[in-house]
Amino acid sequence: MVNVTDHDTLRVLTLNRPEARNPLSPEVVQGLMEALDAAERDPNVRAVVLTGAGKAFSAGADLKFLEAVTELGAERNLEHSRELMRLFHRVYTYPKPTIAAVNGPAVAGGAGLATACDLVVMDETAKIGYTEVRIGFVAALVGVILTRTVGEKHAKELLLTGRLVPAHEAHRMGLVNEVVPQGKALERALELGREVTQNAPTSLALTKELLVALPGMGLEDGFRLAVLANAWVRETGDLKEGIRAFFEKRAPRF
């Protein structure tokens, strides 16, 4: 249910159950986790693009499964919640850049998956929304990330209304980086991925680590962490190669 294709140094993970709008079933969650693990281990993969097959990015949780699991008791519900948490946490803290190509509706957990990515490219006809409250559920997991992404007021508006937001409004809120013409989300995500992956892998990974850690720190702790990162990166081969390339007036070979 997760298709894997490579475009040079970019790996595309496609949710592939278009007839059901690519729900995040347990099988899909497991497939995504396994695909992310494999991409992290592969030195040829510099960034990961997530997208959906057909006309949707993802409709979120498989409601038939959710209906069934609610009857299985607290322990199984806690286990399922943890599985989703691990996916969102994995994507948000992934050491390689992640880009969501939102080709169609991204709803509930599907919106959460896109939000967890570093960069989001969205089809101008698509909508995104955290609709859990509409069915008596709660967008608890993505809420942890959403406040960091768009700020408290926008997060409250999105989570309390549960409304679907058009692409250009999502861009205005800071939910997405770019809005592109219909049918161009994946193409633009690949272009953006190539631009990102021209940069040093160690620098990208360290920058991501800092961006995840810093919002939860005070000013002094943040500066201490930044000093350590700044000092550590000076000893890497990527920096040495980058400096050599600059003086030799050539592209660096990372």
C-alpha positions as a Markdown table, in Angstrom:
| # | Residue | x | y | z |
|---|---|---|---|---|
| 1 | Met | 0.0 | 0.0 | 0.0 |
| 2 | Val | 3.1 | 2.2 | -0.1 |
| 3 | Asn | 4.8 | 2.4 | -3.4 |
| 4 | Val | 8.5 | 3.3 | -3.4 |
| 5 | Thr | 10.2 | 5.0 | -6.4 |
| 6 | Asp | 13.6 | 6.7 | -6.8 |
| 7 | His | 14.3 | 9.9 | -8.7 |
| 8 | Asp | 18.1 | 10.3 | -8.5 |
| 9 | Thr | 18.8 | 11.1 | -4.9 |
| 10 | Leu | 15.1 | 11.5 | -4.0 |
| 11 | Arg | 12.9 | 8.7 | -2.8 |
| 12 | Val | 9.1 | 9.1 | -3.4 |
| 13 | Leu | 6.8 | 7.2 | -1.0 |
| 14 | Thr | 3.3 | 7.1 | -2.5 |
| 15 | Leu | 0.2 | 6.1 | -0.4 |
| 16 | Asn | -1.4 | 3.7 | -2.8 |
| 17 | Arg | -5.0 | 3.0 | -2.0 |
| 18 | Pro | -6.7 | 5.6 | -4.2 |
| 19 | Glu | -10.1 | 4.0 | -4.2 |
| 20 | Ala | -10.4 | 4.8 | -0.4 |
| 21 | Arg | -8.5 | 8.1 | -0.7 |
| 22 | Asn | -5.3 | 6.6 | 0.8 |
| 23 | Pro | -6.3 | 6.1 | 4.5 |
| 24 | Leu | -3.7 | 5.7 | 7.2 |
| 25 | Ser | -4.6 | 2.1 | 8.0 |
| 26 | Pro | -2.3 | 0.1 | 10.3 |
| 27 | Glu | -0.8 | -1.5 | 7.3 |
| 28 | Val | 0.0 | 1.8 | 5.6 |
| 29 | Val | 1.5 | 3.2 | 8.9 |
| 30 | Gln | 3.7 | 0.1 | 9.1 |
| 31 | Gly | 4.6 | 0.4 | 5.4 |
| 32 | Leu | 5.6 | 4.0 | 5.8 |
| 33 | Met | 7.7 | 3.3 | 8.9 |
| 34 | Glu | 9.5 | 0.5 | 7.1 |
| 35 | Ala | 10.0 | 2.6 | 4.0 |
| 36 | Leu | 11.4 | 5.5 | 6.0 |
| 37 | Asp | 13.8 | 3.2 | 7.8 |
| 38 | Ala | 15.0 | 1.8 | 4.5 |
| 39 | Ala | 15.5 | 5.3 | 3.1 |
| 40 | Glu | 17.5 | 6.4 | 6.1 |
| 41 | Arg | 19.8 | 3.5 | 5.7 |
| 42 | Asp | 20.4 | 4.1 | 2.0 |
| 43 | Pro | 23.3 | 6.5 | 1.5 |
| 44 | Asn | 22.0 | 7.3 | -2.1 |
| 45 | Val | 18.8 | 8.7 | -0.7 |
| 46 | Arg | 19.2 | 12.4 | 0.3 |
| 47 | Ala | 15.5 | 13.4 | 0.8 |
| 48 | Val | 12.1 | 11.8 | 0.9 |
| 49 | Val | 8.9 | 13.0 | -0.8 |
| 50 | Leu | 5.5 | 11.8 | 0.4 |
| 51 | Thr | 2.4 | 11.9 | -1.8 |
| 52 | Gly | -0.8 | 10.1 | -2.5 |
| 53 | Ala | -2.0 | 8.1 | -5.5 |
| 54 | Gly | -5.1 | 9.2 | -7.4 |
| 55 | Lys | -7.0 | 12.4 | -6.5 |
| 56 | Ala | -6.2 | 12.5 | -2.7 |
| 57 | Phe | -3.2 | 12.9 | -0.5 |
| 58 | Ser | -4.7 | 11.0 | 2.4 |
| 59 | Ala | -8.1 | 10.9 | 4.1 |
| 60 | Gly | -6.6 | 10.2 | 7.4 |
| 61 | Ala | -7.4 | 7.2 | 9.7 |
| 62 | Asp | -9.2 | 4.3 | 8.3 |
| 63 | Leu | -12.6 | 4.9 | 9.9 |
| 64 | Lys | -13.7 | 1.2 | 9.6 |
| 65 | Phe | -10.7 | 0.2 | 11.6 |
| 66 | Leu | -11.2 | 3.1 | 14.0 |
| 67 | Glu | -14.8 | 2.0 | 14.6 |
| 68 | Ala | -13.6 | -1.6 | 15.3 |
| 69 | Val | -10.7 | -0.7 | 17.5 |
| 70 | Thr | -12.8 | 1.5 | 19.8 |
| 71 | Glu | -14.5 | -1.7 | 21.0 |
| 72 | Leu | -11.2 | -3.5 | 21.8 |
| 73 | Gly | -10.5 | -1.8 | 25.1 |
| 74 | Ala | -8.1 | 0.8 | 26.4 |
| 75 | Glu | -4.9 | -1.1 | 25.9 |
| 76 | Arg | -5.4 | -1.6 | 22.1 |
| 77 | Asn | -6.6 | 2.0 | 21.7 |
| 78 | Leu | -3.4 | 3.2 | 23.5 |
| 79 | Glu | -1.3 | 0.9 | 21.2 |
| 80 | His | -2.9 | 2.3 | 18.1 |
| 81 | Ser | -2.4 | 5.9 | 19.3 |
| 82 | Arg | 1.2 | 5.2 | 19.9 |
| 83 | Glu | 1.6 | 3.7 | 16.4 |
| 84 | Leu | 0.3 | 6.9 | 14.9 |
| 85 | Met | 2.5 | 9.0 | 17.3 |
| 86 | Arg | 5.6 | 7.1 | 16.2 |
| 87 | Leu | 4.8 | 7.8 | 12.5 |
| 88 | Phe | 4.3 | 11.6 | 13.0 |
| 89 | His | 7.3 | 11.8 | 15.3 |
| 90 | Arg | 9.4 | 9.8 | 12.8 |
| 91 | Val | 8.6 | 12.1 | 10.0 |
| 92 | Tyr | 8.9 | 15.3 | 12.0 |
| 93 | Thr | 12.4 | 14.4 | 13.4 |
| 94 | Tyr | 13.6 | 12.4 | 10.3 |
| 95 | Pro | 17.3 | 13.1 | 9.7 |
| 96 | Lys | 16.8 | 13.6 | 6.0 |
| 97 | Pro | 14.6 | 16.4 | 4.5 |
| 98 | Thr | 11.0 | 15.4 | 4.0 |
| 99 | Ile | 8.6 | 17.1 | 1.5 |
| 100 | Ala | 4.9 | 16.5 | 1.2 |
| 101 | Ala | 3.4 | 16.8 | -2.3 |
| 102 | Val | -0.2 | 17.4 | -1.5 |
| 103 | Asn | -1.9 | 16.4 | -4.7 |
| 104 | Gly | -5.5 | 16.4 | -3.3 |
| 105 | Pro | -7.4 | 16.5 | 0.0 |
| 106 | Ala | -5.3 | 16.0 | 3.1 |
| 107 | Val | -7.7 | 15.4 | 5.9 |
| 108 | Ala | -7.4 | 14.6 | 9.6 |
| 109 | Gly | -4.4 | 12.2 | 10.0 |
| 110 | Gly | -3.5 | 12.9 | 6.3 |
| 111 | Ala | -3.3 | 16.6 | 7.2 |
| 112 | Gly | -1.1 | 15.6 | 10.2 |
| 113 | Leu | 1.2 | 13.6 | 8.0 |
| 114 | Ala | 1.7 | 16.5 | 5.6 |
| 115 | Thr | 2.2 | 18.9 | 8.5 |
| 116 | Ala | 4.9 | 16.7 | 10.0 |
| 117 | Cys | 7.0 | 17.1 | 6.8 |
| 118 | Asp | 9.7 | 19.8 | 6.6 |
| 119 | Leu | 8.3 | 21.3 | 3.4 |
| 120 | Val | 4.8 | 21.2 | 1.9 |
| 121 | Val | 3.9 | 21.8 | -1.8 |
| 122 | Met | 0.1 | 21.9 | -2.4 |
| 123 | Asp | -2.0 | 21.6 | -5.5 |
| 124 | Glu | -4.1 | 24.8 | -5.9 |
| 125 | Thr | -7.3 | 22.8 | -6.0 |
| 126 | Ala | -6.5 | 20.8 | -2.8 |
| 127 | Lys | -7.8 | 21.4 | 0.7 |
| 128 | Ile | -6.3 | 20.5 | 4.1 |
| 129 | Gly | -8.1 | 20.2 | 7.4 |
| 130 | Tyr | -7.9 | 18.6 | 10.8 |
| 131 | Thr | -11.5 | 17.4 | 10.9 |
| 132 | Glu | -11.4 | 15.0 | 13.9 |
| 133 | Val | -13.7 | 17.1 | 16.0 |
| 134 | Arg | -16.5 | 16.6 | 13.4 |
| 135 | Ile | -16.8 | 13.0 | 14.3 |
| 136 | Gly | -16.1 | 13.2 | 18.0 |
| 137 | Phe | -12.4 | 12.5 | 17.8 |
| 138 | Val | -9.5 | 14.7 | 18.7 |
| 139 | Ala | -6.4 | 15.8 | 16.6 |
| 140 | Ala | -4.2 | 15.4 | 19.7 |
| 141 | Leu | -1.1 | 14.0 | 18.0 |
| 142 | Val | -0.8 | 16.6 | 15.2 |
| 143 | Gly | -1.7 | 19.3 | 17.7 |
| 144 | Val | 1.8 | 19.0 | 19.2 |
| 145 | Ile | 3.3 | 19.9 | 15.8 |
| 146 | Leu | 0.7 | 22.3 | 14.6 |
| 147 | Thr | 1.2 | 25.0 | 17.2 |
| 148 | Arg | 4.9 | 25.0 | 16.3 |
| 149 | Thr | 4.0 | 25.4 | 12.6 |
| 150 | Val | 1.3 | 28.1 | 12.5 |
| 151 | Gly | 1.2 | 29.5 | 16.1 |
| 152 | Glu | -1.4 | 29.1 | 18.8 |
| 153 | Lys | -4.3 | 31.2 | 17.3 |
| 154 | His | -4.2 | 29.5 | 13.9 |
| 155 | Ala | -3.9 | 26.1 | 15.5 |
| 156 | Lys | -6.9 | 26.8 | 17.7 |
| 157 | Glu | -8.9 | 27.9 | 14.7 |
| 158 | Leu | -8.0 | 24.9 | 12.6 |
| 159 | Leu | -8.5 | 22.3 | 15.4 |
| 160 | Leu | -11.7 | 23.8 | 17.0 |
| 161 | Thr | -13.6 | 24.4 | 13.7 |
| 162 | Gly | -12.4 | 21.3 | 11.9 |
| 163 | Arg | -12.9 | 23.0 | 8.6 |
| 164 | Leu | -11.1 | 22.3 | 5.4 |
| 165 | Val | -8.8 | 25.1 | 4.3 |
| 166 | Pro | -8.2 | 25.9 | 0.6 |
| 167 | Ala | -4.6 | 25.8 | -0.6 |
| 168 | His | -4.1 | 29.6 | -0.8 |
| 169 | Glu | -5.4 | 30.1 | 2.7 |
| 170 | Ala | -3.2 | 27.3 | 4.0 |
| 171 | His | -0.3 | 29.1 | 2.4 |
| 172 | Arg | -1.3 | 32.4 | 4.1 |
| 173 | Met | -1.4 | 30.6 | 7.5 |
| 174 | Gly | 2.0 | 29.1 | 7.0 |
| 175 | Leu | 0.8 | 25.5 | 6.7 |
| 176 | Val | 2.3 | 25.0 | 3.3 |
| 177 | Asn | 5.4 | 26.5 | 1.5 |
| 178 | Glu | 4.1 | 26.7 | -2.0 |
| 179 | Val | 0.9 | 26.4 | -3.9 |
| 180 | Val | 1.2 | 25.2 | -7.5 |
| 181 | Pro | -1.1 | 24.7 | -10.5 |
| 182 | Gln | -3.3 | 21.7 | -10.6 |
| 183 | Gly | -1.4 | 18.4 | -11.2 |
| 184 | Lys | 2.0 | 19.9 | -10.5 |
| 185 | Ala | 2.5 | 19.2 | -6.8 |
| 186 | Leu | 4.8 | 16.1 | -7.2 |
| 187 | Glu | 6.8 | 17.8 | -10.0 |
| 188 | Arg | 7.4 | 20.8 | -7.9 |
| 189 | Ala | 8.2 | 18.8 | -4.8 |
| 190 | Leu | 10.9 | 16.9 | -6.8 |
| 191 | Glu | 12.4 | 20.2 | -8.0 |
| 192 | Leu | 12.4 | 21.5 | -4.5 |
| 193 | Gly | 14.0 | 18.3 | -3.3 |
| 194 | Arg | 16.8 | 18.6 | -5.8 |
| 195 | Glu | 17.5 | 22.1 | -4.7 |
| 196 | Val | 17.6 | 21.0 | -1.0 |
| 197 | Thr | 19.8 | 18.0 | -1.7 |
| 198 | Gln | 22.5 | 20.0 | -3.4 |
| 199 | Asn | 23.5 | 21.0 | 0.1 |
| 200 | Ala | 25.7 | 19.1 | 2.5 |
| 201 | Pro | 24.0 | 16.1 | 4.1 |
| 202 | Thr | 25.5 | 16.6 | 7.5 |
| 203 | Ser | 24.5 | 20.3 | 7.5 |
| 204 | Leu | 20.9 | 19.4 | 6.5 |
| 205 | Ala | 20.6 | 16.8 | 9.3 |
| 206 | Leu | 22.1 | 19.0 | 11.9 |
| 207 | Thr | 19.9 | 22.0 | 10.9 |
| 208 | Lys | 16.8 | 19.7 | 11.2 |
| 209 | Glu | 17.9 | 18.6 | 14.6 |
| 210 | Leu | 18.3 | 22.1 | 15.8 |
| 211 | Leu | 15.0 | 23.3 | 14.4 |
| 212 | Val | 13.2 | 20.5 | 16.2 |
| 213 | Ala | 15.0 | 21.1 | 19.5 |
| 214 | Leu | 15.2 | 24.9 | 19.7 |
| 215 | Pro | 11.5 | 25.8 | 20.1 |
| 216 | Gly | 11.3 | 23.9 | 23.4 |
| 217 | Met | 14.4 | 25.6 | 24.9 |
| 218 | Gly | 15.0 | 28.9 | 26.7 |
| 219 | Leu | 17.2 | 31.5 | 25.0 |
| 220 | Glu | 20.4 | 30.6 | 26.9 |
| 221 | Asp | 20.0 | 26.8 | 26.4 |
| 222 | Gly | 19.3 | 27.4 | 22.7 |
| 223 | Phe | 22.5 | 29.4 | 22.3 |
| 224 | Arg | 24.5 | 26.7 | 24.1 |
| 225 | Leu | 23.1 | 24.0 | 21.8 |
| 226 | Ala | 23.8 | 26.2 | 18.8 |
| 227 | Val | 27.4 | 26.8 | 19.9 |
| 228 | Leu | 27.9 | 23.0 | 20.2 |
| 229 | Ala | 26.5 | 22.4 | 16.7 |
| 230 | Asn | 28.5 | 25.2 | 15.2 |
| 231 | Ala | 31.7 | 23.8 | 16.7 |
| 232 | Trp | 31.0 | 20.2 | 15.8 |
| 233 | Val | 30.2 | 20.8 | 12.2 |
| 234 | Arg | 33.6 | 22.4 | 11.7 |
| 235 | Glu | 35.2 | 19.0 | 12.0 |
| 236 | Thr | 33.1 | 17.3 | 9.3 |
| 237 | Gly | 34.3 | 16.3 | 5.8 |
| 238 | Asp | 31.4 | 18.1 | 4.3 |
| 239 | Leu | 32.6 | 21.5 | 5.5 |
| 240 | Lys | 36.1 | 20.8 | 4.3 |
| 241 | Glu | 34.8 | 19.8 | 0.9 |
| 242 | Gly | 32.5 | 22.9 | 0.8 |
| 243 | Ile | 35.4 | 25.3 | 1.5 |
| 244 | Arg | 37.7 | 23.6 | -1.0 |
| 245 | Ala | 35.0 | 23.8 | -3.7 |
| 246 | Phe | 34.4 | 27.5 | -2.9 |
| 247 | Phe | 38.1 | 28.4 | -3.5 |
| 248 | Glu | 38.4 | 26.1 | -6.5 |
| 249 | Lys | 35.2 | 27.7 | -8.0 |
| 250 | Arg | 33.4 | 24.4 | -8.5 |
| 251 | Ala | 30.3 | 22.7 | -7.2 |
| 252 | Pro | 31.0 | 20.7 | -4.0 |
| 253 | Arg | 30.9 | 16.9 | -4.1 |
| 254 | Phe | 29.0 | 15.9 | -1.0 |
